[in-house]
Amino acid sequence: MHLRHLTKVSDFTREECEAIIDYSIQMKADKWNSKYTSKLQHRTLLMFFAKPSLRTRVSFETGMNQLGGHAIFYSIKDSPLGVKETIEDTTKCASRYVDIISARVFKREEIRKMVENSDVPVINMLDDFAHPCQILCDFQTIKEKKGTFDGLKLSFYGDCENNVTYDLMRMAAIFGMKMDVVCPSDPIYAPAQEVIDECAEISKTTGAVIRVVHDVMEGAKDSDILYADSWMSYGIPKEEEEKRVKALMPFQINMDVMKAAKSDAIFMNCLPAKRGYEESAEVIDGPQSIVFDQAENRLHVQKAIILFVLGMMD
Protein backbone atom coordinates (compact mmCIF):
# COMPACT_ATOMS: atom_id res chain seq x y z
CA MET A 1 0.00 0.00 0.00
CA HIS A 2 1.26 3.49 -0.89
CA LEU A 3 1.78 5.39 2.36
CA ARG A 4 0.24 8.83 2.69
CA HIS A 5 2.21 11.37 4.72
CA LEU A 6 1.38 14.96 5.59
CA THR A 7 4.44 17.22 5.51
CA LYS A 8 2.75 20.37 4.13
CA VAL A 9 -0.79 21.11 2.93
CA SER A 10 0.20 20.90 -0.73
CA ASP A 11 0.86 17.17 -0.25
CA PHE A 12 -2.92 16.90 -0.64
CA THR A 13 -5.19 17.96 -3.49
CA ARG A 14 -8.06 20.39 -3.04
CA GLU A 15 -10.48 17.45 -3.19
CA GLU A 16 -8.57 15.62 -0.45
CA CYS A 17 -8.42 18.73 1.74
CA GLU A 18 -12.16 19.27 1.32
CA ALA A 19 -12.85 15.61 2.10
CA ILE A 20 -10.86 15.90 5.35
CA ILE A 21 -12.63 19.15 6.28
CA ASP A 22 -16.09 17.76 5.53
CA TYR A 23 -15.38 14.56 7.47
CA SER A 24 -14.13 16.63 10.39
CA ILE A 25 -17.33 18.70 10.40
CA GLN A 26 -19.34 15.48 10.28
CA MET A 27 -17.47 13.96 13.25
CA LYS A 28 -17.70 17.21 15.22
CA ALA A 29 -21.49 17.11 14.95
CA ASP A 30 -21.73 13.46 16.06
CA LYS A 31 -18.48 12.69 17.86
CA TRP A 32 -19.87 10.00 20.20
CA ASN A 33 -21.36 7.95 17.38
CA SER A 34 -20.05 4.38 17.67
CA LYS A 35 -19.13 4.66 13.99
CA TYR A 36 -16.21 6.83 15.15
CA THR A 37 -15.48 5.87 18.76
CA SER A 38 -14.08 2.43 18.00
CA LYS A 39 -12.47 3.25 14.65
CA LEU A 40 -8.91 3.17 15.97
CA GLN A 41 -9.29 0.45 18.59
CA HIS A 42 -5.85 -1.00 19.43
CA ARG A 43 -4.14 1.59 17.19
CA THR A 44 -1.28 3.72 18.53
CA LEU A 45 0.03 7.17 17.58
CA LEU A 46 3.58 8.13 18.62
CA MET A 47 4.07 11.89 18.98
CA PHE A 48 7.60 13.33 18.94
CA PHE A 49 7.77 16.81 20.52
CA ALA A 50 10.84 19.04 20.27
CA LYS A 51 8.67 22.14 20.87
CA PRO A 52 5.90 22.39 23.47
CA SER A 53 2.28 23.03 22.45
CA LEU A 54 -0.95 23.05 24.42
CA ARG A 55 -3.31 22.77 21.43
CA THR A 56 -1.29 20.26 19.41
CA ARG A 57 -0.63 17.80 22.21
CA VAL A 58 -4.06 17.93 23.84
CA SER A 59 -5.97 17.77 20.54
CA PHE A 60 -4.00 14.78 19.21
CA GLU A 61 -4.13 12.84 22.48
CA THR A 62 -7.82 13.54 23.01
CA GLY A 63 -8.56 12.78 19.37
CA MET A 64 -6.91 9.38 19.50
CA ASN A 65 -8.78 8.60 22.72
CA GLN A 66 -12.13 9.62 21.18
CA LEU A 67 -11.44 7.31 18.22
CA GLY A 68 -10.72 4.40 20.55
CA GLY A 69 -6.94 4.51 20.11
CA HIS A 70 -3.94 5.50 22.17
CA ALA A 71 -1.35 8.29 21.87
CA ILE A 72 2.18 8.31 23.27
CA PHE A 73 3.88 11.64 24.04
CA TYR A 74 7.66 11.44 23.58
CA SER A 75 9.74 14.51 24.41
CA ILE A 76 12.76 14.94 22.17
CA LYS A 77 13.65 18.14 23.97
CA ASP A 78 15.39 15.98 26.60
CA SER A 79 16.36 13.18 24.21
CA PRO A 80 17.11 14.99 20.92
CA LEU A 81 16.53 13.31 17.57
CA GLY A 82 19.68 12.38 15.70
CA VAL A 83 22.08 12.74 18.65
CA LYS A 84 22.46 9.42 20.46
CA GLU A 85 20.80 7.62 17.54
CA THR A 86 20.17 8.77 13.99
CA ILE A 87 16.70 9.98 13.01
CA GLU A 88 16.67 7.22 10.43
CA ASP A 89 17.23 4.48 13.04
CA THR A 90 14.77 6.02 15.51
CA THR A 91 12.05 6.13 12.86
CA LYS A 92 12.71 2.59 11.59
CA CYS A 93 12.39 1.25 15.12
CA ALA A 94 9.37 3.32 16.09
CA SER A 95 7.42 2.41 12.98
CA ARG A 96 7.72 -1.27 13.94
CA TYR A 97 5.84 -0.50 17.17
CA VAL A 98 3.10 1.97 16.24
CA ASP A 99 0.51 2.59 13.53
CA ILE A 100 1.22 6.26 12.90
CA ILE A 101 3.94 8.80 13.79
CA SER A 102 3.64 12.55 14.24
CA ALA A 103 6.36 15.09 15.00
CA ARG A 104 6.63 18.72 16.09
CA VAL A 105 10.20 19.70 15.29
CA PHE A 106 12.47 22.61 14.40
CA LYS A 107 13.59 21.64 10.89
CA ARG A 108 11.79 20.21 7.85
CA GLU A 109 14.86 18.04 7.24
CA GLU A 110 13.87 16.04 10.33
CA ILE A 111 10.38 15.43 8.93
CA ARG A 112 11.87 14.44 5.56
CA LYS A 113 14.13 11.85 7.18
CA MET A 114 11.20 10.41 9.12
CA VAL A 115 9.08 10.10 5.98
CA GLU A 116 11.89 8.40 4.10
CA ASN A 117 12.44 5.80 6.83
CA SER A 118 8.97 5.11 8.19
CA ASP A 119 6.82 2.06 7.47
CA VAL A 120 3.74 3.95 8.74
CA PRO A 121 2.20 7.36 7.90
CA VAL A 122 3.98 10.45 9.25
CA ILE A 123 2.14 13.67 10.16
CA ASN A 124 4.03 16.95 10.47
CA MET A 125 2.68 18.67 13.58
CA LEU A 126 4.94 21.66 12.81
CA ASP A 127 8.38 22.42 11.44
CA ASP A 128 10.10 25.55 10.14
CA PHE A 129 8.47 25.23 6.72
CA ALA A 130 4.87 24.12 7.29
CA HIS A 131 2.02 23.74 9.79
CA PRO A 132 -0.52 21.68 7.83
CA CYS A 133 -2.74 20.49 10.70
CA GLN A 134 -3.29 24.09 11.80
CA ILE A 135 -4.20 25.24 8.31
CA LEU A 136 -6.66 22.39 7.68
CA CYS A 137 -8.29 23.38 10.97
CA ASP A 138 -8.33 27.03 9.87
CA PHE A 139 -10.02 26.18 6.61
CA GLN A 140 -12.61 24.05 8.39
CA THR A 141 -13.42 27.09 10.53
CA ILE A 142 -13.61 29.34 7.47
CA LYS A 143 -16.04 26.92 5.82
CA GLU A 144 -18.19 26.83 8.95
CA LYS A 145 -18.33 30.64 9.10
CA LYS A 146 -18.45 31.53 5.40
CA GLY A 147 -20.05 28.41 3.88
CA THR A 148 -17.68 28.42 0.92
CA PHE A 149 -14.10 29.14 -0.11
CA ASP A 150 -15.01 30.55 -3.50
CA GLY A 151 -14.30 34.24 -4.02
CA LEU A 152 -12.78 34.77 -0.59
CA LYS A 153 -9.81 36.96 0.25
CA LEU A 154 -7.54 36.21 3.22
CA SER A 155 -5.04 38.74 4.58
CA PHE A 156 -2.18 37.68 6.86
CA TYR A 157 -0.39 40.39 8.86
CA GLY A 158 2.99 40.66 10.57
CA ASP A 159 6.08 38.48 10.36
CA CYS A 160 5.47 36.45 7.21
CA GLU A 161 8.63 34.36 7.29
CA ASN A 162 7.03 31.48 9.15
CA ASN A 163 5.37 28.08 8.81
CA VAL A 164 1.78 29.29 9.32
CA THR A 165 2.09 31.92 6.58
CA TYR A 166 3.64 29.41 4.20
CA ASP A 167 0.89 26.82 4.54
CA LEU A 168 -1.84 29.48 4.45
CA MET A 169 -0.32 30.66 1.17
CA ARG A 170 -0.25 27.11 -0.20
CA MET A 171 -3.84 26.45 0.85
CA ALA A 172 -5.12 29.74 -0.55
CA ALA A 173 -3.38 28.84 -3.83
CA ILE A 174 -4.91 25.34 -3.84
CA PHE A 175 -8.41 26.78 -3.27
CA GLY A 176 -8.07 29.51 -5.89
CA MET A 177 -8.42 32.30 -3.35
CA LYS A 178 -6.97 35.78 -3.09
CA MET A 179 -4.41 36.29 -0.35
CA ASP A 180 -2.43 39.34 0.68
CA VAL A 181 0.68 38.65 2.76
CA VAL A 182 1.10 41.98 4.57
CA CYS A 183 4.53 42.57 6.06
CA PRO A 184 7.34 45.15 6.44
CA SER A 185 9.52 45.75 3.38
CA ASP A 186 12.55 44.40 5.27
CA PRO A 187 13.20 40.98 3.65
CA ILE A 188 13.69 39.28 7.04
CA TYR A 189 9.90 39.46 7.49
CA ALA A 190 8.99 38.31 3.98
CA PRO A 191 7.96 34.79 2.92
CA ALA A 192 10.65 32.58 1.39
CA GLN A 193 10.97 32.85 -2.39
CA GLU A 194 10.70 29.06 -2.59
CA VAL A 195 7.16 29.25 -1.16
CA ILE A 196 6.18 32.19 -3.37
CA ASP A 197 7.33 30.18 -6.40
CA GLU A 198 5.45 27.07 -5.28
CA CYS A 199 2.24 29.07 -4.83
CA ALA A 200 2.67 30.76 -8.21
CA GLU A 201 2.95 27.33 -9.84
CA ILE A 202 -0.19 26.04 -8.08
CA SER A 203 -2.06 29.25 -8.98
CA LYS A 204 -1.51 28.65 -12.70
CA THR A 205 -4.22 25.99 -12.58
CA THR A 206 -6.43 27.36 -9.78
CA GLY A 207 -6.51 31.06 -10.63
CA ALA A 208 -5.43 32.11 -7.13
CA VAL A 209 -3.82 35.51 -6.60
CA ILE A 210 -1.22 35.53 -3.81
CA ARG A 211 0.49 38.88 -3.25
CA VAL A 212 3.12 40.22 -0.86
CA VAL A 213 2.14 43.79 0.05
CA HIS A 214 3.49 46.37 2.47
CA ASP A 215 0.46 48.67 2.73
CA VAL A 216 -1.68 47.75 5.73
CA MET A 217 -4.94 49.22 4.45
CA GLU A 218 -4.42 47.88 0.92
CA GLY A 219 -4.09 44.42 2.45
CA ALA A 220 -7.37 44.81 4.33
CA LYS A 221 -9.33 46.09 1.34
CA ASP A 222 -12.12 43.65 0.33
CA SER A 223 -10.76 41.07 2.77
CA ASP A 224 -13.05 38.40 4.25
CA ILE A 225 -10.51 37.00 6.72
CA LEU A 226 -7.81 38.85 8.66
CA TYR A 227 -5.21 36.61 10.29
CA ALA A 228 -2.43 37.33 12.79
CA ASP A 229 0.21 35.14 14.45
CA SER A 230 2.75 35.63 17.22
CA TRP A 231 5.63 38.01 16.55
CA MET A 232 7.86 36.08 18.96
CA SER A 233 7.92 32.49 17.72
CA TYR A 234 9.96 29.79 19.45
CA GLY A 235 13.65 30.24 18.83
CA ILE A 236 13.64 34.04 18.52
CA PRO A 237 16.07 35.48 21.10
CA LYS A 238 14.53 37.62 23.87
CA GLU A 239 16.97 40.43 23.08
CA GLU A 240 15.42 40.82 19.61
CA GLU A 241 11.94 41.49 20.97
CA GLU A 242 12.18 45.28 21.12
CA LYS A 243 13.50 45.51 17.55
CA ARG A 244 10.80 43.17 16.22
CA VAL A 245 7.98 44.98 18.01
CA LYS A 246 9.14 48.31 16.57
CA ALA A 247 9.21 46.89 13.03
CA LEU A 248 5.94 44.98 13.29
CA MET A 249 3.72 47.31 15.35
CA PRO A 250 2.58 49.20 12.21
CA PHE A 251 1.26 45.82 11.00
CA GLN A 252 -0.87 45.11 14.07
CA ILE A 253 -4.49 44.17 13.32
CA ASN A 254 -6.49 46.77 15.25
CA MET A 255 -10.01 48.12 14.78
CA ASP A 256 -8.88 50.55 12.06
CA VAL A 257 -7.58 47.61 10.03
CA MET A 258 -10.73 45.55 10.70
CA LYS A 259 -12.92 48.46 9.55
CA ALA A 260 -10.93 48.65 6.29
CA ALA A 261 -11.93 45.04 5.50
CA LYS A 262 -15.43 43.81 4.61
CA SER A 263 -18.08 44.51 7.23
CA ASP A 264 -18.56 40.78 7.86
CA ALA A 265 -14.83 39.97 7.96
CA ILE A 266 -13.64 37.48 10.57
CA PHE A 267 -10.47 37.62 12.66
CA MET A 268 -8.25 34.57 13.15
CA ASN A 269 -5.15 33.78 15.21
CA CYS A 270 -3.75 30.25 15.62
CA LEU A 271 -2.84 31.07 19.26
CA PRO A 272 -1.12 31.69 21.55
CA ALA A 273 -1.89 35.39 21.18
CA LYS A 274 -0.38 38.43 22.85
CA ARG A 275 -2.90 41.24 23.09
CA GLY A 276 -1.40 44.60 22.24
CA TYR A 277 1.14 43.00 19.92
CA GLU A 278 -0.02 41.21 16.73
CA GLU A 279 -3.61 42.27 17.42
CA SER A 280 -5.36 44.64 19.78
CA ALA A 281 -7.46 43.27 22.66
CA GLU A 282 -10.48 44.97 21.09
CA VAL A 283 -10.09 42.81 17.98
CA ILE A 284 -9.33 39.39 19.49
CA ASP A 285 -11.99 39.76 22.19
CA GLY A 286 -14.51 41.36 19.83
CA PRO A 287 -17.50 39.94 17.93
CA GLN A 288 -15.57 39.31 14.69
CA SER A 289 -12.99 37.09 16.38
CA ILE A 290 -13.35 33.33 15.89
CA VAL A 291 -10.08 32.28 17.53
CA PHE A 292 -11.60 29.81 20.00
CA ASP A 293 -13.82 28.17 17.39
CA GLN A 294 -10.62 27.86 15.38
CA ALA A 295 -8.78 26.31 18.34
CA GLU A 296 -11.60 23.83 19.00
CA ASN A 297 -11.40 22.58 15.43
CA ARG A 298 -7.84 21.38 15.96
CA LEU A 299 -9.37 18.40 17.79
CA HIS A 300 -11.80 17.47 15.05
CA VAL A 301 -9.53 17.99 12.05
CA GLN A 302 -6.67 16.12 13.76
CA LYS A 303 -8.94 13.06 13.95
CA ALA A 304 -9.89 13.39 10.28
CA ILE A 305 -6.23 13.72 9.21
CA ILE A 306 -5.27 10.60 11.17
CA LEU A 307 -8.09 8.60 9.59
CA PHE A 308 -7.28 9.92 6.11
CA VAL A 309 -3.59 8.94 6.16
CA LEU A 310 -4.54 5.54 7.56
CA GLY A 311 -7.05 5.05 4.73
CA MET A 312 -9.89 4.75 7.26
CA MET A 313 -11.97 7.83 6.50
CA ASP A 314 -15.20 6.09 5.45
C-alpha positions, 0 to 999 in steps of 0.5 A: 500500500502506498503510504500517505504522509502529511508534511505540508498542505500541498501534499494533498489535493483540493479534493482531499483537503475538502474531504478531510474538512467535511469529514471533520465537520461530520465527526464534530457534529456526532463525535460519540457515534459508535461509527467513530469511537471504535475506529482506531481500537488497538491503534497507537500514535507516537508523537515526537515533541521538540517544541511544546504546544498546548493545542497540538498535544491535547488535541492529538491525544484527546482525538486518539482517545475519542477514536478508541486509540492511544497516543504516546507523548515522547519529548525529544527536547530531553532526548534529541533526535539524531544525537544518540541515535540517527533519526533514520534508526529512531524512525525505523524502530518506532514504525515497527511499534506503532501505527502512525507517527507525528512530530513537532520539530524545528527543521523540515529536514527532520520530517523528511528523514522520518518520511523516508524511513517510516513504514507507517504514515507520518504527520508533520505537527509543525516544522520551520516550513509548514504547519498543515494540521493548523491550516486544515483546521483554519479552513474548516473554521472558514467553511463553517463561518463563510459556507464556501471558499469561492471568491474569498480573500484572506489577509495575513499580517505581521512576520510572514517568514514562518510556517503558518504563513507558508501553509496558508499561502499554499492552501489559498493557492490550492483553493483559488483564493486571493491572499495578501501577505502583509509585512514590512519591506525588510526581507527578514519578514517576507515569505521565502521565495521558494514558497512564493514560487510554489504558490505561483505554480499552483495558482496557474491551474487554480486562478489564485492571486497571492500577493506580498504587500506592504500597505496595511490598508491595501491588504485589508481592502475587500478582505473576508478574513484577517489573520495574525500570528505571534511576533515572537515564535519559538527560537527568537532570542529575547533580546530581539523582541524590542527591535521586532515589536518596533518593526511589526507594530505598524502591521498590528491588526487593530479596529482601524484595520478591521474596519478597512476590511469587509463589514462581515470579515472574521479575525483569526489567530492560531494562538497563543496570542499576545494582546497589544502585539499582533492584534489589539485586545479589542479585535481578538476579544470582539465579535468578529474574532473566531479564535476559540472556534478555530482552536476547537477545530484542531481536535476534530480535524486532527482526527480526520487527518489521522483517519485519512492517512490511515485510509480509514476515513469512510 
